[in-house]
Amino acid sequence: MAEVLVPVELDPAGTGVRKTTLEALTLARVLGEPSAVVLGAPGTAASVRNVLAEYGAAKVYVAESPDIDDFLVAPKAEVLAQLVAGKSPAAVVIPSSAEGKEIAGRLAIKTGSGFLTDVTDVTADGTATQVAFAGSTIVHSTVTVGTPIYTVRGNSITPEPAPADAVEETVAVQVSEAAKATKVVQRVVEQKSDRPELTEASIVVSGGRGVASAENFSVIEGLADSLGAAVGASRAAVDSGFYPHSFQVGQTGKTVSPQLYIAVGISGAIQHRAGMQTSKTIVAVNKDPEAPIFELADFGVVGDLNTVVPAATEQITARKG
């Protein structure tokens, strides 16, 4: 079976594997035998090998060097291009993060290959599914030139364990001076709350313009905390200054696909729907019975969020106790 290269996306600390990598490994198994590629500082692979093995990596290419860790994306793309030339994989599957997309673009140019971005599914023959125009159109595409390169849209694939050997193979890192034009001089790890990561959470509670103020977002946070959920926000809410832009869900924000999505005070514009419409169960709370979000919701509550949400939080907290 032909191998499929999967660059590993690490957590900010560089010691764990992000869920996006597990999604990519799961999708890669449709195309062939996954081989994970660890690109980072010396010692990185040792901390992530077990989880890569659990999710189907038959092989782990270890490309560890300060020449990778001390610089931005270009060295990673060069090393991947060298692997593609030497191993002739059936495909390369990359998480569709900002860095992943840049790696994919650079790799496509270096290898003379076509690539498809934000793929949500793929078949054994390489036909990929993409969602276009804010979810209104489904596109099926194939790469016809070079080694197919795919970036996998976050939360579109459910990670599934498939234990494999994860045999390590060291890669000789050779990076050009041109690839080292931009050096990392400082790293600052963002302070995280106790809430789960928005794009990886199984439950998300999002607030919209209807929340009315930044102070009132405490109502959204209270419900989220009672459920062990992440907090999200619509574009209207973040543009109004109610919540930070890093929590925006939508076409120009983050894409989520949790088991449960609760939309509070969100009208349901197409821009927002594009970022959450694949959620398994959608609950909407809005005082306007004609709000478009109800067309998408599995369960809807017409009412004042300032009454409905605190009451729901109280009941959830009581039942947990």
Buried (B, 14 or more C-beta within 10 A) or exposed (E): EEBBBBBBBBBEEBEEBBBBBBBBBBBBBBBBBBBBBBBBBEEBBEBBBEBBBBBBBBBBBBBBBEBBBEBBBBBBBBBBBBBBEEBEBBBBBBBBBEBBBBBBBBBBEBBEBBBBBBBBBBEEEBEBBBBEEBBEEEEEBEBEEBBBBBBBBBBBBEBEEBEBEBEBEEBEBEBEEEBBEEEEEEEEEEEEEEBBEBBBBBBBBBBBBBBBEEEBBEBBBBBBBBBEBBBBBBBBBBEBEBBEEEBBBBBEBBBBBBEBBBBBBBBBBBBBBBBBBBBEEBBBBBBEEEBBBBEBBEEBBBBEBBEBBEEBBEEBBEEEE
